């Protein structure tokens, strides 16, 4: 539980800016803080396995079963508590475990119960996420947060989603503290007027390179698939240039729900449009589950926040950029579009 306040207090910076000696001390402190719980847990497990070697099969079964169950529970609990709240929740569970396995008298074991109740209840009582400091200003998120521009935050099993009111025109959807971002453009939903304005003043409109495919196929009722759609304006560009139907797949469910719910009016209900099917899913899993074929299959960004954080960039093998993945994509193009 002490990991949270210690890491928040340490002044380490991901850009290693500031006094070099302070940064070295802070980074060493951060590593030591993280290592201590793992080291102590390893010691405890080693002692248990050593002292009860005759029951190693049962112990190892319990260990693996508990680990698997914890992974499943994280999918449910992370959106509720966030990682900071989970530390308190888990500390409460550990107090209960200590009471069950302790060799102290029953009366003394009861002392664990109030601590467990307080720790487990605190994330609920707190009323909002108990957050770790970002220690970085990626895509200016930390500066916007300090100015009070963050208006929404939600933890998803895949990523943390934060929405910043960057301007009257854009909503900045930041994933994992700005590791990745997507910008929702204000739109009133009036496609007829937008089409007319583009025809009259084409030089005033630029949807970006990611919308080039729809521009080149303008006037053609194409079926399009967007993989990793986030909250970009590709569906808008597709409809403006005459697309028949757009399937938009995004893995971060919290982003999908925010775009279709809380921020639906800001985008002119674009992500609830009858021709746009915006849903939570993983790209290749979605493709394997459908027999539908497309005129355009688009993938704008396919690196997860964790892969970006590793710093491998284009050197890393990405699940969506393999030979098998492209065979999957090509098999879902309409026959006249497939490579030979």
C-alpha positions in Angstrom: 0.0 0.0 0.0 2.9 2.3 0.7 4.0 2.0 -3.0 1.4 4.6 -4.0 2.4 7.5 -1.8 6.2 6.8 -2.2 6.0 6.7 -6.0 3.9 9.9 -6.1 6.3 11.7 -3.8 9.5 10.7 -5.6 10.5 13.4 -8.2 11.7 11.0 -11.0 11.0 12.2 -14.5 10.6 10.0 -17.5 12.5 12.6 -19.5 15.3 12.6 -16.9 15.1 16.4 -16.7 16.3 18.5 -13.8 19.2 17.9 -11.4 21.0 14.7 -12.5 21.8 13.7 -8.9 18.2 14.2 -7.8 17.0 12.1 -10.8 19.4 9.3 -10.0 18.4 9.2 -6.4 14.7 9.3 -7.3 15.0 6.6 -10.0 16.9 4.3 -7.6 14.2 5.0 -4.9 11.5 4.1 -7.4 13.2 0.8 -8.4 13.8 -0.1 -4.7 10.1 0.7 -3.8 8.9 -1.6 -6.6 11.4 -4.4 -5.9 10.7 -4.7 -2.1 7.2 -6.2 -2.4 8.3 -8.6 -5.0 11.3 -9.6 -3.0 9.3 -10.2 0.2 6.6 -12.1 -1.7 9.3 -14.3 -3.2 10.8 -15.0 0.2 7.5 -15.9 1.7 6.6 -18.3 -1.1 10.1 -19.8 -1.0 9.7 -20.4 2.7 6.3 -21.9 2.4 7.4 -24.3 -0.4 10.6 -25.3 1.5 8.9 -25.9 4.8 6.0 -27.9 3.3 7.8 -29.6 0.4 5.7 -32.8 1.1 2.6 -30.9 -0.1 4.3 -29.1 -3.0 1.7 -30.4 -5.5 -1.2 -29.0 -3.6 0.6 -25.7 -2.8 1.6 -25.2 -6.4 -1.9 -25.9 -7.6 -3.3 -23.4 -5.2 -0.6 -20.9 -6.3 -1.4 -21.2 -10.0 -5.2 -21.3 -9.4 -5.0 -18.1 -7.3 -2.9 -16.4 -9.9 -5.3 -17.3 -12.7 -8.3 -16.2 -10.6 -6.6 -12.9 -9.8 -6.0 -12.3 -13.6 -9.7 -12.8 -14.2 -10.8 -10.6 -11.3 -8.5 -7.8 -12.6 -10.6 -7.6 -15.7 -13.6 -6.8 -13.6 -12.0 -4.8 -10.8 -9.6 -2.5 -12.7 -12.4 -0.4 -14.2 -13.9 0.0 -10.8 -10.8 0.8 -8.7 -8.0 1.6 -11.1 -4.5 0.4 -10.1 -4.2 2.8 -7.1 -7.4 1.6 -5.6 -6.5 -2.0 -6.3 -3.5 -1.6 -4.0 -5.8 -0.8 -1.0 -8.2 -3.6 -2.0 -5.4 -6.2 -2.2 -3.9 -4.9 1.0 -7.3 -5.6 2.7 -7.4 -9.1 1.2 -3.9 -9.8 2.5 -5.0 -8.8 6.0 -7.7 -11.3 5.8 -5.3 -13.9 4.5 -3.0 -13.1 7.4 -5.8 -13.7 9.8 -6.7 -17.1 8.3 -3.2 -18.4 8.2 -1.8 -16.8 11.4 -0.8 -18.9 14.4 -1.8 -16.1 16.7 -4.8 -16.6 19.0 -8.3 -16.0 17.6 -8.7 -12.8 19.7 -5.5 -11.3 18.3 -6.4 -12.4 14.8 -9.6 -10.3 15.1 -7.3 -7.2 15.0 -6.7 -7.9 11.3 -10.4 -7.5 10.5 -10.9 -3.8 11.1 -7.8 -3.0 9.1 -9.1 -5.3 6.3 -12.5 -3.6 6.3 -11.0 -0.1 6.2 -8.6 -0.9 3.4 -11.2 -2.6 1.2 -13.8 0.1 1.8 -11.5 3.1 1.2 -11.5 3.0 -2.6 -15.4 3.0 -2.5 -15.5 5.8 0.1 -12.9 7.8 -1.8 -15.4 8.3 -4.6 -12.9 8.5 -7.5 -9.8 6.8 -8.7 -6.8 6.9 -6.4 -4.2 7.9 -8.9 -0.5 7.5 -9.5 1.4 10.6 -10.6 2.3 10.5 -14.3 5.9 11.8 -13.9 5.7 12.9 -17.6 4.0 15.4 -19.8 3.3 13.2 -22.8 1.3 15.0 -25.5 0.9 17.9 -23.0 -1.5 15.9 -20.8 0.1 16.8 -17.5 0.0 20.5 -18.3 -3.7 20.2 -19.4 -4.5 18.3 -16.2 -2.9 21.1 -14.1 -5.1 23.6 -15.9 -8.2 21.6 -15.0 -9.0 20.6 -18.6 -9.4 16.9 -17.8 -13.1 16.2 -17.8 -13.3 12.4 -17.9 -11.2 9.5 -16.8 -12.0 5.8 -17.0 -9.8 2.7 -16.5 -10.4 0.0 -19.0 -8.8 -3.5 -18.8 -6.7 -2.5 -21.8 -5.9 1.1 -21.1 -6.6 4.2 -19.0 -8.7 6.7 -21.0 -8.6 10.4 -20.2 -10.5 13.1 -22.1 -9.3 16.7 -22.1 -11.2 19.7 -23.4 -8.2 20.8 -25.4 -10.3 23.4 -27.4 -13.8 24.2 -28.4 -13.1 22.2 -31.6 -11.3 19.1 -30.2 -11.6 16.6 -27.4 -8.3 15.0 -26.7 -8.7 11.3 -25.8 -5.4 10.2 -24.2 -4.5 6.6 -23.5 -2.2 5.7 -20.6 -1.2 9.2 -19.7 -0.6 10.2 -23.3 1.3 7.2 -24.6 -1.3 7.2 -27.4 -3.9 9.8 -28.3 -6.9 10.4 -30.6 -8.8 13.6 -31.2 -12.5 13.8 -31.6 -13.5 16.7 -33.8 -16.7 18.8 -33.1 -19.3 18.1 -35.7 -23.0 18.9 -35.8 -24.0 15.8 -37.8 -25.1 17.8 -40.9 -23.4 15.9 -43.7 -25.4 17.7 -46.4 -24.0 21.1 -45.4 -20.5 19.7 -45.0 -20.5 18.2 -48.5 -21.7 21.4 -49.9 -19.0 23.4 -48.2 -16.3 21.0 -49.4 -17.6 21.3 -53.0 -17.5 25.1 -52.7 -14.3 25.5 -50.8 -12.2 22.3 -51.3 -9.0 24.1 -50.3 -10.4 24.7 -46.8 -10.9 21.1 -45.9 -8.2 18.5 -45.0 -9.1 15.2 -43.4 -5.5 14.0 -43.3 -3.6 11.3 -45.1 -5.6 8.7 -43.2 -8.7 9.7 -45.2 -7.0 9.6 -48.6 -8.5 6.2 -49.5 -12.0 7.5 -49.1 -11.2 10.6 -51.2 -9.8 8.5 -54.0 -13.0 6.3 -53.9 -15.3 9.3 -53.6 -18.8 8.8 -55.1 -18.4 5.1 -54.8 -20.6 3.3 -52.2 -17.7 1.4 -50.6 -17.8 -0.9 -47.6 -15.0 0.1 -45.3 -13.3 -1.4 -42.2 -11.3 0.7 -39.8 -9.1 -1.3 -37.4 -8.0 0.6 -34.3 -10.6 3.3 -35.0 -10.2 5.2 -31.7 -12.3 8.4 -32.0 -10.7 9.7 -35.3 -12.7 11.4 -38.1 -12.1 8.6 -40.6 -15.8 7.5 -40.4 -16.9 11.1 -41.0 -14.6 11.3 -44.1 -15.8 8.0 -45.3 -19.5 9.1 -45.2 -18.8 12.5 -46.7 -17.1 10.9 -49.7 -20.0 8.4 -50.2 -19.2 5.2 -48.3 -22.1 2.8 -48.0 -21.1 1.2 -44.7 -18.3 1.6 -42.1 -17.3 -1.0 -39.6 -15.0 0.7 -37.0 -13.2 -1.6 -34.5 -11.5 -0.3 -31.3 -10.0 -2.5 -28.6 -10.4 0.0 -25.7 -14.0 -0.5 -24.7 -14.1 2.6 -22.4 -13.3 4.8 -25.4 -16.1 3.2 -27.4 -18.6 3.7 -24.7 -17.5 7.3 -24.1 -17.7 8.2 -27.8 -21.2 6.6 -28.2 -22.5 7.9 -24.9 -21.1 10.9 -23.0 -19.5 12.5 -26.1 -22.1 11.5 -28.8 -23.5 15.0 -29.2 -20.0 16.5 -29.6 -19.3 14.4 -32.7 -22.8 14.9 -34.1 -23.7 11.3 -33.1 -21.1 10.1 -35.7 -20.3 6.9 -33.8 -24.0 6.1 -33.5 -24.7 6.8 -37.2 -26.8 4.0 -38.8 -24.1 3.5 -41.5 -21.3 3.4 -38.9 -20.9 0.2 -36.8 -18.5 1.2 -34.0 -17.7 -1.6 -31.6 -15.2 -3.0 -29.2 -13.1 -5.7 -30.5 -9.6 -7.0 -31.5 -8.9 -6.6 -35.2 -7.9 -10.1 -36.2 -10.4 -11.8 -34.0 -13.1 -9.7 -35.6 -12.0 -10.6 -39.1 -11.9 -14.3 -38.3 -15.5 -14.1 -37.0 -16.9 -12.4 -40.1 -17.3 -13.5 -43.7 -17.9 -9.9 -44.8 -15.7 -8.4 -47.5 -14.6 -4.8 -47.9 -13.5 -2.3 -50.5 -11.2 -0.5 -48.0 -9.5 -2.0 -44.9 -7.7 0.7 -43.0 -5.3 0.5 -40.1 -3.9 3.8 -38.9 -2.1 2.9 -35.7 -1.4 -0.6 -34.4 1.1 -0.2 -31.7 -0.2 -0.6 -28.1 0.9 1.8 -25.4 3.0 -1.0 -23.8 4.9 -1.6 -27.1 5.6 2.1 -27.4 6.8 2.3 -23.9 9.4 -0.5 -24.6 11.0 1.8 -27.2 11.3 -0.9 -29.8 9.3 1.0 -32.4 9.3 -0.6 -35.8 11.8 -3.3 -34.6 9.1 -5.0 -32.6 6.9 -7.8 -34.0 3.4 -6.6 -33.9 0.5 -9.0 -34.0 -1.3 -6.9 -36.6 1.7 -6.6 -38.8 2.6 -10.2 -39.6 2.4 -12.2 -42.8 -0.6 -14.1 -41.4 -2.3 -10.9 -40.5 -2.0 -9.5 -44.1 -3.3 -12.8 -45.5 -6.3 -12.3 -43.2 -6.8 -8.7 -44.5 -6.4 -9.7 -48.1 -8.9 -12.5 -47.8 -11.5 -10.0 -46.6 -11.0 -7.7 -49.6 -13.6 -8.0 -52.4 -12.2 -10.3 -55.1 -11.4 -7.6 -57.6 -9.2 -5.9 -55.0 -7.1 -8.8 -53.8 -3.4 -9.0 -54.8 -2.4 -11.9 -57.0 
